[in-house]
Structures are given as structure tokens and as C-alpha cells.
């Protein structure tokens, strides 16, 4: 029995920190896009990112295929996938994408 596509975990294959706390992502199905993460700066462990050099240390965990930072910060790949996809739909409609969080 196969699961519906929306229940499959989307794996992140590449990422890059960009200016203004934006994160560019590429997923295994080829979807690419950006999410804004600056709104997380006031929350717990994310305060580490106030030093932008810490935010720039993002990498893809080879085991979980999601983004990770020093200090144990990990973001859910499925939520990021949904946000990237939603942002692309909004852009095609000429809408401004919301922030993640």
C-alpha cells in the first residue's frame, strides 16, 4: 500500500543561507525556493542566529535530510517544503509570501 504524496517526507538535498535570514532550499523532487526565518530570532535556541555567522552555518544532515545548525537546531523538512511551495504559488499570483513561523 502506498501513502498519499502529501504524507511522504520530503528530503532536502541542498541549502544555502542568504542575506536577511532567508534560507534557499532544494528538495529531492526538484522544488527550490526560499523561506524567511528571521522571525524566529526571539525564540529560545534561535537567538544564537542573532550572530548572522551562526545562521550561515546551516547544513543538510545526511541522515535526516533536513537542515541543521550547531546547538541542535533542526527544522522540519515537511513544513519547509510546504512553505516553499506555498510561497511559489503566492508569487505566481502576485502576492507577497508570509514569513515562516
DSSP file (Angstrom, degrees, kcal/mol; ACC not computed):
  #  RESIDUE AA STRUCTURE BP1 BP2  ACC     N-H-->O    O-->H-N    N-H-->O    O-->H-N    TCO  KAPPA ALPHA  PHI   PSI    X-CA   Y-CA   Z-CA
    1    1 A X              0   0    0      0, 0.0     2,-0.3     0, 0.0     0, 0.0   0.000 360.0 360.0 360.0 129.5    0.0    0.0    0.0
    2    2 A X        -     0   0    0      1,-0.0     2,-0.2     0, 0.0     3,-0.1  -0.706 360.0-125.8 -97.2 150.1    1.4    3.4   -1.0
    3    3 A X        -     0   0    0     -2,-0.3     5,-0.1     1,-0.1    -1,-0.0  -0.628  35.2 -92.7 -91.2 151.5    0.9    6.5    1.1
    4    4 A X    >>  -     0   0    0     -2,-0.2     3,-2.1     1,-0.1     4,-0.6  -0.301  38.8-112.8 -59.1 148.0   -0.5    9.7   -0.5
    5    5 A X  G >4 S+     0   0    0      1,-0.3     3,-1.3     2,-0.2    -1,-0.1   0.836 113.9  61.4 -53.4 -39.1    2.2   12.1   -1.7
    6    6 A X  G 34 S+     0   0    0      1,-0.3    -1,-0.3     3,-0.0     4,-0.1   0.672 102.5  52.5 -68.4 -13.8    1.4   14.7    0.9
    7    7 A X  G <4 S+     0   0    0     -3,-2.1    -1,-0.3     2,-0.1    -2,-0.2   0.583  86.7 100.8 -94.6 -11.7    2.3   12.2    3.7
    8    8 A X  S << S-     0   0    0     -3,-1.3     2,-0.5    -4,-0.6    -4,-0.0  -0.486  81.4-114.8 -70.3 141.7    5.7   11.4    2.2
    9    9 A X        -     0   0    0     -2,-0.2     2,-0.5     1,-0.0    -1,-0.1  -0.673  25.9-137.6 -78.8 126.6    8.6   13.1    3.9
   10   10 A X        -     0   0    0     -2,-0.5     2,-0.4    -4,-0.1    71,-0.1  -0.748  16.4-142.8 -86.5 126.3   10.3   15.5    1.5
   11   11 A X        -     0   0    0     -2,-0.5    17,-2.5    55,-0.1     2,-0.4  -0.720   7.5-132.5 -92.6 136.8   14.1   15.3    1.8
   12   12 A X  E     +A   27   0A   0     53,-3.1    15,-0.3    -2,-0.4     3,-0.1  -0.745  22.5 179.5 -85.9 130.5   16.2   18.4    1.5
   13   13 A X  E     +     0   0A   0     13,-2.9     2,-0.3    -2,-0.4    14,-0.2   0.635  65.6   9.9-106.3 -18.9   19.1   17.9   -0.9
   14   14 A X  E     +A   26   0A   0     12,-1.5    12,-2.3    45,-0.1    -1,-0.3  -0.988  59.3 177.9-157.6 151.8   20.8   21.4   -0.7
   15   15 A X  E     -A   25   0A   0     -2,-0.3     2,-0.3    10,-0.2    10,-0.2  -0.986   5.0-172.3-152.8 158.6   20.5   24.6    1.3
   16   16 A X  E     -A   24   0A   0      8,-1.9     8,-2.9    -2,-0.3     2,-0.3  -0.939  24.2-127.4-155.5 130.7   22.2   28.0    1.5
   17   17 A X  E     -A   23   0A   0     -2,-0.3     2,-0.2    39,-0.3     6,-0.2  -0.609  32.4-171.7 -75.1 136.6   21.9   30.8    3.9
   18   18 A X  E >>  -A   22   0A   0      4,-3.3     4,-0.9    -2,-0.3     3,-0.5  -0.748  32.6 -70.6-122.9 172.5   21.1   34.1    2.2
   19   19 A X  G >4 S+     0   0    0     -2,-0.2     3,-0.6     1,-0.2    -1,-0.2  -0.172 112.2  30.2 -65.1 159.3   21.0   37.7    3.5
   20   20 A X  G 34 S-     0   0    0      1,-0.2    18,-0.4    16,-0.1    -1,-0.2   0.818 132.0 -67.3  61.3  35.7   18.2   38.9    5.7
   21   21 A X  G <4 S+     0   0    0     -3,-0.5    16,-3.3     1,-0.2    17,-0.5   0.827  91.2 148.7  57.3  37.6   17.8   35.4    7.3
   22   22 A X  E <<  -AB  18  36A   0     -4,-0.9    -4,-3.3    -3,-0.6     2,-0.5  -0.803  33.5-153.9 -97.2 145.4   16.5   33.8    4.1
   23   23 A X  E     -AB  17  35A   0     12,-2.8    12,-1.8    -2,-0.4     2,-0.4  -0.979   2.7-151.0-123.0 121.3   17.2   30.2    3.5
   24   24 A X  E     -AB  16  34A   0     -8,-2.9    -8,-1.9    -2,-0.5     2,-0.3  -0.763  22.4-174.1 -89.3 136.2   17.3   28.8    0.0
   25   25 A X  E     -AB  15  33A   0      8,-3.1     8,-2.0    -2,-0.4     2,-0.4  -0.960  20.3-162.8-133.2 147.3   16.3   25.1   -0.2
   26   26 A X  E     -AB  14  32A   0    -12,-2.3   -13,-2.9    -2,-0.3   -12,-1.5  -1.000  16.7-155.4-126.9 134.4   16.2   22.3   -2.8
   27   27 A X  E >   -A   12   0A   0      4,-2.7     3,-2.5    -2,-0.4   -15,-0.2  -0.649  31.8-103.7-106.7 163.9   14.1   19.2   -2.3
   28   28 A X  T 3  S+     0   0    0    -17,-2.5   -16,-0.1     1,-0.3    -1,-0.1   0.722 119.5  57.5 -61.2 -23.1   14.5   15.7   -3.7
   29   29 A X  T 3  S-     0   0    0    -18,-0.2    -1,-0.3     2,-0.1   -19,-0.0   0.421 123.4-102.2 -87.8   3.3   11.6   16.3   -6.1
   30   30 A X  S <  S+     0   0    0     -3,-2.5    -2,-0.1     1,-0.3     2,-0.1   0.280  72.9 144.8  97.3 -10.8   13.4   19.3   -7.6
   31   31 A X        -     0   0    0     -5,-0.1    -4,-2.7     1,-0.0     2,-0.3  -0.424  25.3-177.5 -62.1 132.5   11.3   22.0   -5.8
   32   32 A X  E     +B   26   0A   0     -6,-0.2     2,-0.3    -2,-0.1    -6,-0.2  -0.964  16.6 116.2-131.0 149.2   13.5   25.0   -5.0
   33   33 A X  E     -B   25   0A   0     -8,-2.0    -8,-3.1    -2,-0.3     2,-0.3  -0.982  47.5 -89.5 173.0-176.2   12.8   28.2   -3.1
   34   34 A X  E     -B   24   0A   0     -2,-0.3     2,-0.3   -10,-0.2   -10,-0.2  -0.868  20.5-167.9-121.6 149.5   13.3   30.5   -0.2
   35   35 A X  E     -B   23   0A   0    -12,-1.8   -12,-2.8    -2,-0.3     2,-0.5  -0.979  22.6-128.1-131.0 148.4   11.9   30.9    3.2
   36   36 A X  E     +B   22   0A   0     -2,-0.3    64,-1.6    62,-0.3   -14,-0.2  -0.853  27.7 171.3 -96.8 126.2   12.4   33.8    5.7
   37   37 A X    >   +     0   0    0    -16,-3.3     3,-2.0    -2,-0.5     4,-0.2   0.334  47.4 104.2-116.2   4.7   13.4   32.7    9.1
   38   38 A X  G >  S+     0   0    0    -17,-0.5     3,-1.4   -18,-0.4     4,-0.1   0.735  70.0  69.1 -61.3 -23.7   14.3   36.0   10.8
   39   39 A X  G 3  S+     0   0    0      1,-0.3     3,-0.4    61,-0.2    -1,-0.3   0.584  90.0  64.4 -72.2  -8.0   11.0   36.0   12.8
   40   40 A X  G X  S+     0   0    0     -3,-2.0     3,-2.1     1,-0.2    -1,-0.3   0.520  71.8  98.2 -89.0  -5.6   12.5   33.1   14.8
   41   41 A X  T <  S+     0   0    0     -3,-1.4     9,-0.2     1,-0.3    -1,-0.2   0.688  80.3  52.3 -59.3 -21.8   15.3   35.2   16.3
   42   42 A X  T 3  S+     0   0    0     -3,-0.4     2,-0.6    -4,-0.1    -1,-0.3   0.424  90.5  94.7 -94.0   0.7   13.4   35.8   19.5
   43   43 A X  S X  S-     0   0    0     -3,-2.1     3,-2.0     1,-0.0     4,-0.5  -0.850  91.1 -86.4-105.1 119.2   12.7   32.2   20.3
   44   44 A X  G >  S+     0   0    0     -2,-0.6     3,-1.9     1,-0.3     4,-0.2   0.201 113.0  11.8  33.1-119.5   14.9   30.1   22.5
   45   45 A X  G >  S+     0   0    0      1,-0.3     3,-1.6     2,-0.2    -1,-0.3   0.715 117.1  73.3 -62.9 -22.8   17.8   28.5   20.7
   46   46 A X  G X  S+     0   0    0     -3,-2.0     3,-2.1     1,-0.3    -1,-0.3   0.692  75.1  80.8 -67.5 -16.5   17.2   30.6   17.6
   47   47 A X  G X  S+     0   0    0     -3,-1.9     3,-1.9    -4,-0.5    -1,-0.3   0.754  76.0  74.2 -61.0 -22.0   18.6   33.6   19.5
   48   48 A X  G X  S+     0   0    0     -3,-1.6     3,-1.4     1,-0.3     6,-0.3   0.805  84.6  67.0 -55.9 -30.1   22.0   32.1   18.5
   49   49 A X  G <   +     0   0    0     -3,-2.1     6,-0.3     1,-0.3    -1,-0.3   0.576  69.6  90.9 -72.8  -9.0   21.3   33.4   15.0
   50   50 A X  G <  S+     0   0    0     -3,-1.9     2,-1.0    -4,-0.2    -1,-0.3   0.847  80.8  66.3 -55.7 -29.5   21.5   37.0   16.1
   51   51 A X  S X> S-     0   0    0     -3,-1.4     3,-2.5    -4,-0.3     4,-1.0  -0.838  87.7-153.7 -86.1 103.0   25.1   36.5   15.1
   52   52 A X  H 3> S+     0   0    0     -2,-1.0     4,-2.1     1,-0.3    -1,-0.2   0.745  89.0  68.6 -56.4 -24.8   24.4   36.0   11.4
   53   53 A X  H 34 S+     0   0    0      1,-0.2     4,-0.3     2,-0.2    -1,-0.3   0.839  97.9  52.4 -63.4 -30.5   27.6   33.9   11.1
   54   54 A X  H X4 S+     0   0    0     -3,-2.5     3,-1.1    -6,-0.3    16,-0.2   0.897 107.6  50.4 -70.7 -40.4   25.8   31.3   13.2
   55   55 A X  H >< S+     0   0    0     -4,-1.0     3,-1.0    -6,-0.3    -2,-0.2   0.884 104.6  59.2 -61.3 -38.1   22.8   31.3   10.8
   56   56 A X  T 3< S+     0   0    0     -4,-2.1   -39,-0.3     1,-0.3    -1,-0.2   0.591  86.6  78.1 -69.5 -10.3   25.2   30.9    7.9
   57   57 A X  T <   +     0   0    0     -3,-1.1    -1,-0.3    -4,-0.3    -2,-0.1   0.196  66.3 138.8 -83.9  17.2   26.5   27.6    9.3
   58   58 A X    <   +     0   0    0     -3,-1.0     2,-0.3    11,-0.1    11,-0.2  -0.276  24.6 169.4 -62.1 146.3   23.4   25.8    8.1
   59   59 A X  E     -C   68   0B   0      9,-1.9     9,-2.5   -43,-0.1     2,-0.6  -0.956  37.5-104.0-149.4 167.9   23.9   22.4    6.6
   60   60 A X  E     -C   67   0B   0     -2,-0.3     2,-0.5     7,-0.2     7,-0.2  -0.875  32.5-131.1 -97.5 124.2   21.9   19.4    5.4
   61   61 A X     >  -     0   0    0      5,-2.9     4,-2.5    -2,-0.6     5,-0.4  -0.628  12.2-147.4 -71.8 121.6   22.0   16.4    7.8
   62   62 A X  T  4 S+     0   0    0     -2,-0.5    -1,-0.2     1,-0.2    -2,-0.0   0.782  93.5  47.3 -65.7 -26.1   22.8   13.4    5.7
   63   63 A X  T  4 S+     0   0    0      1,-0.1    -1,-0.2     3,-0.1    -2,-0.0   0.924 125.8  24.7 -79.8 -45.9   20.8   11.0    7.9
   64   64 A X  T  4 S-     0   0    0      2,-0.2    -2,-0.2   -53,-0.0   -52,-0.1   0.616  92.2-137.9 -96.7 -13.7   17.6   13.0    8.3
   65   65 A X     <  +     0   0    0     -4,-2.5   -53,-3.1     1,-0.2     2,-0.3   0.872  65.1 112.4  55.6  40.9   17.9   15.1    5.1
   66   66 A X  S    S-     0   0    0     -5,-0.4    -5,-2.9   -55,-0.2    -1,-0.2  -0.854  75.3 -85.7-130.2 171.5   16.7   18.2    6.8
   67   67 A X  E     +C   60   0B   0      8,-0.4     8,-1.5    -2,-0.3     2,-0.3  -0.519  47.8 178.0 -81.9 146.8   18.5   21.5    7.7
   68   68 A X  E     -CD  59  74B   0     -9,-2.5    -9,-1.9     6,-0.2     2,-0.3  -0.982  13.8-166.4-147.0 154.4   20.5   21.7   10.9
   69   69 A X  E >>  - D   0  73B   0      4,-2.3     3,-0.9    -2,-0.3     4,-0.6  -0.885  41.2 -80.1-132.7 164.5   22.7   24.2   12.8
   70   70 A X  T 34 S+     0   0    0     -2,-0.3     3,-0.4   -16,-0.2    -1,-0.1  -0.286 112.5  49.0 -57.5 152.5   25.1   23.9   15.7
   71   71 A X  T 34 S-     0   0    0      1,-0.2    -1,-0.2    -3,-0.0   -26,-0.0   0.506 129.4 -77.0  89.9   4.0   23.4   23.9   19.0
   72   72 A X  T <4 S+     0   0    0     -3,-0.9     2,-0.4     1,-0.3    -1,-0.2   0.621  79.1 156.7  83.3  12.8   20.9   21.2   17.9
   73   73 A X  E  <  +D   69   0B   0     -4,-0.6    -4,-2.3    -3,-0.4     2,-0.3  -0.613  10.1 166.3 -77.0 126.2   18.6   23.4   15.8
   74   74 A X  E     -D   68   0B   0     -2,-0.4     2,-0.4    -6,-0.2    -6,-0.2  -0.990  22.1-149.9-136.3 143.7   16.7   21.4   13.2
   75   75 A X        -     0   0    0     -8,-1.5    -8,-0.4    -2,-0.3     2,-0.3  -0.933  30.5-103.5-116.7 143.2   13.8   22.4   11.1
   76   76 A X     >  -     0   0    0     -2,-0.4     4,-2.2     1,-0.2     5,-0.2  -0.455  22.8-150.3 -67.1 121.3   11.1   20.1    9.9
   77   77 A X  H  > S+     0   0    0     -2,-0.3     4,-2.6     1,-0.2     5,-0.2   0.854  94.5  55.2 -62.6 -36.6   11.6   19.3    6.2
   78   78 A X  H  > S+     0   0    0      2,-0.2     4,-2.4     1,-0.2    -1,-0.2   0.905 108.8  46.8 -65.8 -40.9    7.9   18.8    5.5
   79   79 A X  H  > S+     0   0    0      2,-0.2     4,-2.5     1,-0.2    -2,-0.2   0.923 113.2  49.3 -66.4 -42.9    7.0   22.2    6.9
   80   80 A X  H  X S+     0   0    0     -4,-2.2     4,-2.7     2,-0.2     5,-0.2   0.910 110.2  51.7 -61.5 -41.2    9.7   23.9    4.9
   81   81 A X  H  X S+     0   0    0     -4,-2.6     4,-2.7     1,-0.2     5,-0.2   0.940 110.2  48.3 -59.7 -47.8    8.6   22.1    1.8
   82   82 A X  H  X S+     0   0    0     -4,-2.4     4,-2.7     1,-0.2    -1,-0.2   0.913 112.6  49.0 -58.7 -43.8    5.0   23.3    2.4
   83   83 A X  H  X S+     0   0    0     -4,-2.5     4,-2.6     2,-0.2    -2,-0.2   0.910 111.7  47.9 -65.3 -43.0    6.2   26.9    2.9
   84   84 A X  H  X S+     0   0    0     -4,-2.7     4,-2.0     2,-0.2    -2,-0.2   0.933 114.3  46.9 -62.3 -45.4    8.4   26.9   -0.2
   85   85 A X  H  X S+     0   0    0     -4,-2.7     4,-2.0    -5,-0.2    -2,-0.2   0.918 113.2  48.3 -63.7 -43.7    5.6   25.5   -2.3
   86   86 A X  H  X S+     0   0    0     -4,-2.7     4,-2.4    -5,-0.2    -1,-0.2   0.898 109.5  53.4 -63.8 -40.5    3.1   28.0   -0.8
   87   87 A X  H  X S+     0   0    0     -4,-2.6     4,-2.2     1,-0.2    -1,-0.2   0.888 108.2  50.4 -61.9 -39.0    5.5   30.9   -1.4
   88   88 A X  H  X S+     0   0    0     -4,-2.0     4,-2.0     2,-0.2    -1,-0.2   0.904 109.9  49.6 -66.5 -40.4    5.8   29.9   -5.1
   89   89 A X  H  X S+     0   0    0     -4,-2.0     4,-1.1     1,-0.2    -2,-0.2   0.924 111.3  49.5 -63.3 -43.5    2.1   29.8   -5.5
   90   90 A X  H  <>S+     0   0    0     -4,-2.4     5,-3.3     1,-0.2     4,-0.4   0.897 109.3  52.1 -62.9 -40.1    1.7   33.2   -4.0
   91   91 A X  H ><5S+     0   0    0     -4,-2.2     3,-1.2     1,-0.2    -1,-0.2   0.895 105.6  53.6 -65.1 -38.9    4.4   34.7   -6.2
   92   92 A X  H 3<5S+     0   0    0     -4,-2.0    -1,-0.2     1,-0.3    -2,-0.2   0.784 111.2  47.6 -66.8 -23.6    2.7   33.3   -9.3
   93   93 A X  T 3<5S-     0   0    0     -4,-1.1    -1,-0.3    -3,-0.3    -2,-0.2   0.473 120.1-112.3 -90.8  -4.2   -0.5   35.1   -8.1
   94   94 A X  T < 5S+     0   0    0     -3,-1.2    -3,-0.2    -4,-0.4     2,-0.2   0.660  71.6 138.2  82.0  16.3    1.5   38.3   -7.4
   95   95 A X      < -     0   0    0     -5,-3.3     2,-0.5    -6,-0.2    -1,-0.3  -0.573  59.0-110.9 -92.7 158.1    1.0   38.0   -3.7
   96   96 A X        -     0   0    0     -2,-0.2     2,-0.1    -3,-0.1    -1,-0.0  -0.774  35.6-122.1 -86.3 126.5    3.7   38.7   -1.0
   97   97 A X        -     0   0    0     -2,-0.5   -10,-0.1   -10,-0.1     2,-0.0  -0.404  25.0-124.3 -68.7 144.4    4.8   35.5    0.8
   98   98 A X        -     0   0    0      1,-0.1   -62,-0.3    -2,-0.1     2,-0.2  -0.291  30.0 -96.0 -78.3 171.6    4.3   35.4    4.5
   99   99 A X        -     0   0    0    -64,-0.1     2,-0.2     1,-0.1   -62,-0.1  -0.531  39.8-108.4 -83.5 156.4    7.1   34.7    7.0
  100  100 A X              0   0    0    -64,-1.6   -61,-0.2     1,-0.2    -1,-0.1  -0.579 360.0 360.0 -81.1 145.4    7.7   31.2    8.3
  101  101 A X              0   0    0     -2,-0.2    -1,-0.2   -61,-0.0   -64,-0.0   0.411 360.0 360.0 130.8 360.0    6.9   30.5   11.9
